[in-house]
């Protein structure tokens, strides 16, 4: 227990330091439409056919890992065979260009331009426009990615995203390793449970983003049909017959949301539970966030968070915890060694001082004994005789 408390204190200090450093970093939202230096082995996308070929290759999880994909110009994918990129683990350079005409109506779950973004994936400076209205289970829907475990930076979406559960203007679910920063959303986002202008659910980090999309602002968007009720919604919501966990940035947050703004109206009057300008349900970390729009609902409605969980559990991976414990033990060992060395040096010094004191005492004892043994009167007489002799010598005529 003591080790855990010490670890939490160390991590708290480290988190504060990291936050201070991050707050001083400059923020850049979108770059111009310019193409920088392209790696020789980069995959250049300049047409719908290129996207279709890329999607076919990305059916294999490992194919895109380590590869760089460069968008060369704006591309309209409407009226084409393109559906989505199944899984991506490389670096996607958008160079400020726009992918238009997205129209995804997949019959299933996990829907997005990229269905999965792996931990190694980076999607940067790319703009998306279109509509995502999937059929079937309608769960885990995001304009850019259904699930994100990588990084989405400097991107935007304009259009409509709708579904049942885990619906977001950028991603359906932002996983613990996921990062979304410097992004913007405008348009309409709606669903039944866990709905956010940026992410339906956030377990990772969202920072410096702005939502201008309206989220569940119509009565029909806040009504739940019987066929939309699933086992998951029954297990994870207070009441499956009403909309729950609706937020301007995320529907539910157990991760970090920092320096974000909401400018889109959220919710409908007297309908829905857990409605917030930033997060519908909050059990994570929210700092320096602002809401500028109307937030409405039936119960547990807030300008920042609708419902704040009373308890927060901090979970560490076993490997990470073991490494941290080893480092703390090493530091503790070094401190103990230093303490022992100081004590050792102090002990040796004390011994030397004691020896010196003993020697001084011995000298004092010897002096005292010598003084006692000396005939003081004889000594004074000898001194007088010696003085007279010196006087005679001084007056000797032969000197």
C-alpha positions in Angstrom: 0.0 0.0 0.0 2.9 2.4 0.9 4.5 1.6 -2.5 1.2 2.4 -4.3 0.8 5.7 -2.5 4.4 6.7 -3.3 3.9 5.7 -6.9 0.7 7.8 -7.1 2.5 10.8 -5.6 5.4 10.5 -8.1 3.0 10.1 -11.0 1.0 13.1 -9.8 4.1 15.3 -9.7 5.1 14.0 -13.1 1.7 14.7 -14.6 1.7 18.3 -13.3 5.1 18.8 -14.9 4.0 17.3 -18.2 0.8 19.5 -18.2 2.9 22.6 -17.6 5.2 21.8 -20.4 2.3 21.0 -22.8 0.5 24.2 -21.9 3.6 26.2 -23.1 3.7 24.4 -26.4 2.4 26.4 -29.5 -0.8 25.2 -31.0 -1.1 24.9 -34.8 -4.5 23.8 -36.2 -4.3 23.5 -40.0 -1.4 23.8 -42.4 -1.6 25.1 -45.9 -2.2 22.9 -48.9 1.4 22.2 -49.6 3.3 19.0 -49.9 6.5 18.7 -48.1 9.3 16.3 -48.6 7.8 12.9 -49.6 9.7 9.7 -48.8 10.9 7.8 -51.9 8.8 4.8 -51.0 5.7 6.7 -50.1 2.3 5.7 -51.5 0.8 8.7 -53.3 -3.0 9.0 -53.5 -4.3 11.2 -56.3 -7.6 9.4 -57.4 -10.5 7.3 -56.1 -8.8 4.3 -57.7 -5.8 4.8 -55.5 -8.0 4.8 -52.5 -9.7 1.5 -53.6 -6.3 -0.1 -54.1 -5.2 1.1 -50.7 -8.3 -0.2 -49.0 -7.7 -3.6 -50.6 -4.2 -3.8 -49.4 -5.2 -2.7 -45.9 -7.4 -5.7 -45.3 -4.2 -7.2 -43.8 -3.4 -5.7 -40.4 0.3 -5.5 -40.9 0.5 -4.3 -44.5 0.4 -0.5 -43.7 2.6 -0.5 -40.6 5.7 1.6 -41.3 4.4 2.9 -44.6 3.7 6.6 -45.5 0.6 7.5 -47.5 0.5 11.0 -49.1 -2.6 12.7 -50.3 -1.7 14.7 -53.4 -5.0 16.6 -54.1 -8.6 16.9 -53.1 -10.5 13.8 -53.9 -14.3 13.1 -54.3 -15.2 9.5 -53.4 -18.9 9.9 -54.0 -20.5 7.5 -56.6 -17.6 5.2 -56.3 -16.9 1.6 -55.1 -14.9 2.9 -52.2 -16.3 1.9 -48.8 -13.6 2.3 -46.2 -10.0 1.5 -45.2 -10.4 -1.6 -43.0 -7.3 -1.1 -40.8 -4.4 1.3 -40.9 -1.1 1.4 -39.0 1.0 3.8 -41.1 1.5 7.6 -41.5 -1.3 9.4 -43.5 -0.2 12.8 -44.7 -3.2 14.8 -45.8 -1.3 18.0 -46.6 -4.4 20.1 -46.0 -6.4 18.4 -48.8 -10.0 17.3 -48.5 -11.7 13.9 -49.1 -15.2 14.7 -50.2 -18.4 12.7 -50.8 -18.0 10.2 -48.1 -21.2 8.1 -47.9 -21.0 5.1 -45.6 -24.0 2.9 -45.0 -22.3 -0.3 -43.8 -24.5 -2.9 -42.3 -22.6 -3.6 -39.1 -20.5 -2.1 -36.3 -17.3 -0.1 -36.3 -17.9 2.3 -39.2 -15.6 5.1 -40.4 -13.4 6.2 -43.2 -10.8 4.1 -41.4 -12.5 1.3 -39.5 -9.5 0.8 -37.2 -6.5 3.0 -36.6 -3.8 1.0 -34.9 -1.4 2.2 -32.2 1.2 3.0 -34.9 -1.2 5.0 -37.0 -0.9 8.7 -37.6 -3.5 10.7 -39.6 -2.5 14.3 -40.0 -3.8 17.5 -41.6 -6.6 15.8 -43.6 -10.2 17.2 -44.0 -13.2 14.9 -44.5 -16.7 15.8 -45.8 -19.8 13.5 -46.1 -22.4 11.4 -44.4 -22.2 8.3 -42.2 -25.7 6.7 -41.7 -24.9 3.0 -41.1 -27.5 0.3 -40.9 -27.7 -2.8 -38.7 -26.3 -2.5 -35.2 -25.2 1.1 -35.8 -22.6 1.0 -33.1 -19.1 2.5 -32.9 -19.4 5.1 -35.7 -16.9 7.9 -36.4 -16.3 10.0 -39.4 -12.6 9.5 -39.5 -12.3 6.2 -37.5 -14.7 3.8 -35.9 -12.0 2.9 -33.3 -8.8 4.9 -32.8 -5.7 3.6 -31.0 -3.3 5.9 -32.8 -3.0 9.7 -33.4 -5.4 12.0 -35.3 -3.9 15.5 -35.6 -4.9 18.7 -37.4 -8.0 17.1 -39.1 -11.6 18.2 -39.5 -15.0 16.8 -40.5 -18.0 18.5 -41.9 -21.3 16.6 -42.4 -23.6 14.2 -40.6 -22.8 11.2 -38.4 -25.6 9.1 -36.9 -26.2 5.7 -35.3 -27.1 4.0 -32.1 -24.2 3.7 -29.7 -20.6 5.1 -29.5 -21.2 7.8 -32.1 -18.7 10.7 -32.7 -17.8 13.4 -35.2 -14.2 12.2 -35.3 -14.2 8.7 -33.8 -16.7 6.3 -32.3 -14.3 5.1 -29.5 -10.9 6.7 -28.7 -9.0 4.0 -27.0 -6.5 4.4 -24.1 -3.6 4.8 -26.5 -5.6 7.1 -28.8 -4.8 10.8 -29.3 -7.0 13.4 -31.0 -5.6 17.0 -31.1 -6.1 20.2 -33.1 -9.3 18.9 -34.8 -12.6 20.5 -35.6 -16.1 19.2 -36.3 -19.1 20.9 -37.8 -22.5 19.6 -38.9 -24.8 17.2 -37.1 -24.1 14.3 -34.8 -26.8 12.2 -33.1 -27.6 8.8 -31.6 -29.0 7.0 -28.6 -26.2 6.3 -26.1 -22.6 7.6 -25.7 -22.7 10.4 -28.3 -20.1 13.1 -28.7 -19.2 15.9 -31.1 -15.7 14.5 -31.2 -15.9 11.0 -29.7 -18.6 8.7 -28.5 -16.4 7.3 -25.8 -13.0 8.7 -24.8 -10.5 6.5 -22.9 -7.4 8.3 -24.3 -6.4 11.9 -24.8 -8.4 14.7 -26.6 -6.8 18.1 -26.6 -7.1 21.5 -28.4 -10.2 20.4 -30.3 -13.4 22.4 -31.2 -16.9 21.0 -31.8 -19.3 23.2 -33.7 -21.7 20.4 -34.6 -25.2 20.1 -33.1 -25.5 17.0 -31.0 -29.0 15.4 -30.5 -30.8 18.7 -30.8 -34.0 17.3 -32.3 -36.7 15.4 -30.4 -36.6 12.6 -32.9 -32.9 12.2 -32.3 -33.6 11.8 -28.6 -36.2 9.0 -28.9 -35.1 5.4 -28.8 -36.9 2.8 -30.9 -37.5 -0.7 -29.4 -35.4 -2.3 -32.2 -32.4 -0.1 -31.2 -32.3 -1.5 -27.7 -29.4 -4.0 -27.4 -27.9 -6.1 -24.5 -25.0 -3.7 -24.3 -27.3 -0.6 -23.9 -29.2 -2.4 -21.2 -26.1 -3.3 -19.3 -24.3 0.1 -19.6 -27.0 2.7 -19.4 -29.4 3.7 -16.6 -32.5 3.5 -18.8 -32.3 2.1 -22.3 -35.7 3.7 -23.2 -34.1 7.2 -23.2 -31.0 8.8 -24.6 -28.0 8.9 -22.3 -24.4 10.2 -22.1 -24.4 13.0 -24.7 -21.6 15.6 -24.8 -20.1 18.3 -27.0 -16.7 16.7 -27.0 -17.5 13.1 -25.8 -20.5 11.1 -24.5 -18.5 9.5 -21.8 -14.9 10.2 -20.6 -12.5 8.1 -18.6 -9.4 9.6 -20.2 -8.0 13.2 -20.5 -9.8 16.1 -22.2 -7.7 19.3 -22.2 -8.1 22.8 -23.7 -11.2 22.0 -25.7 -14.2 24.1 -26.8 -17.8 23.3 -27.6 -19.7 25.7 -29.8 -22.5 23.5 -30.9 -25.9 23.1 -29.1 -26.3 19.9 -27.2 -29.5 17.9 -26.3 -33.2 18.6 -26.4 -35.4 20.1 -23.7 -36.7 17.7 -21.1 -35.3 14.7 -22.9 -32.2 12.6 -22.1 -30.0 11.9 -19.1 -26.3 12.8 -18.5 -26.0 15.7 -21.0 -22.9 18.0 -20.8 -21.3 20.7 -22.9 -18.0 18.8 -22.8 -18.8 15.3 -21.5 -22.1 13.6 -20.8 -20.6 11.3 -18.2 -17.2 12.1 -16.6 -14.9 9.9 -14.6 -11.6 11.0 -16.1 -9.7 14.3 -16.3 -11.0 17.5 -17.8 -9.0 20.8 -17.6 -9.1 24.2 -19.3 -12.3 23.4 -21.3 -15.0 25.8 -22.3 -18.6 25.6 -23.5 -20.3 28.4 -25.4 -23.5 26.7 -26.5 -26.9 25.7 -25.1 -27.1 22.4 -23.2 -30.5 20.8 -22.5 -31.9 17.6 -21.1 -34.2 16.0 -18.6 -31.8 15.0 -15.8 -28.2 15.5 -14.9 -27.4 18.3 -17.3 -24.3 20.5 -17.0 -22.4 23.1 -18.9 -19.2 21.1 -18.7 -20.3 17.6 -17.5 -23.7 16.2 -17.0 -22.9 13.4 -14.6 -19.6 13.2 -12.6 -18.7 9.7 -11.3 -18.0 9.8 -7.5 -15.2 7.4 -7.7 -12.0 7.3 -9.9 -9.9 4.1 -10.3 -6.4 4.4 -11.5 -5.2 1.3 -13.3 -1.6 0.6 -14.2 -0.4 -2.1 -16.6 1.6 -4.8 -14.8 4.8 -4.2 -16.8 4.7 -0.5 -16.3 4.0 -0.8 -12.6 6.8 -3.3 -12.1 9.2 -1.0 -14.0 8.2 1.9 -11.9 8.6 -0.1 -8.7 12.0 -1.2 -9.8 13.1 2.4 -10.4 11.7 3.5 -7.1 13.5 0.7 -5.3 16.8 1.6 -7.1 16.4 5.2 -5.9 15.6 4.0 -2.4 18.7 1.8 -2.5 20.9 4.7 -3.6 19.5 6.9 -0.8 20.1 4.1 1.7 23.7 3.7 0.5 24.3 7.5 0.8 22.8 7.4 4.3 25.0 4.5 5.3 28.1 6.2 3.9 27.3 9.4 5.8 26.8 7.3 9.0 30.0 5.4 8.4 32.0 8.7 7.8 30.4 10.2 10.9 31.3 7.1 13.0 34.9 7.2 11.8 35.2 10.9 12.5 33.7 10.4 16.0 36.3 7.7 16.7 39.1 9.9 15.5 37.8 12.8 17.7 37.6 10.4 20.7 41.2 9.3 20.1 42.4 12.9 19.9 40.5 13.7 23.1 42.1 10.7 24.8 45.6 11.9 23.7 44.9 15.5 24.9 43.7 14.0 28.2 46.9 12.0 28.4 49.1 15.1 27.7 47.2 17.0 30.4 47.7 14.2 32.9 51.4 14.1 32.1 51.7 17.9 32.5 49.9 17.8 35.8 52.2 15.0 37.0 55.3 16.9 35.9 54.3 20.0 37.6 53.7 18.2 40.8 57.1 16.6 40.7 59.0 19.9 40.2 60.5 21.7 43.3 59.0 25.1 42.7 61.2 26.9 45.4 64.5 25.3 44.0 63.5 26.3 40.6 62.9 29.9 41.6 66.3 30.0 43.4 68.1 28.7 40.3 66.4 31.3 38.2 67.7 34.1 40.6 71.2 32.7 40.5 71.1 32.5 36.8 70.0 36.1 36.6 72.9 37.3 38.8 75.4 35.3 36.7 74.1 36.9 33.6 74.4 40.3 35.2 78.1 39.6 36.2 78.8 38.4 32.7 77.3 41.6 31.2 79.7 43.8 33.4 82.8 41.8 32.7 85.6 44.1 31.4 86.9 41.4 29.1 83.7 41.2 27.0 
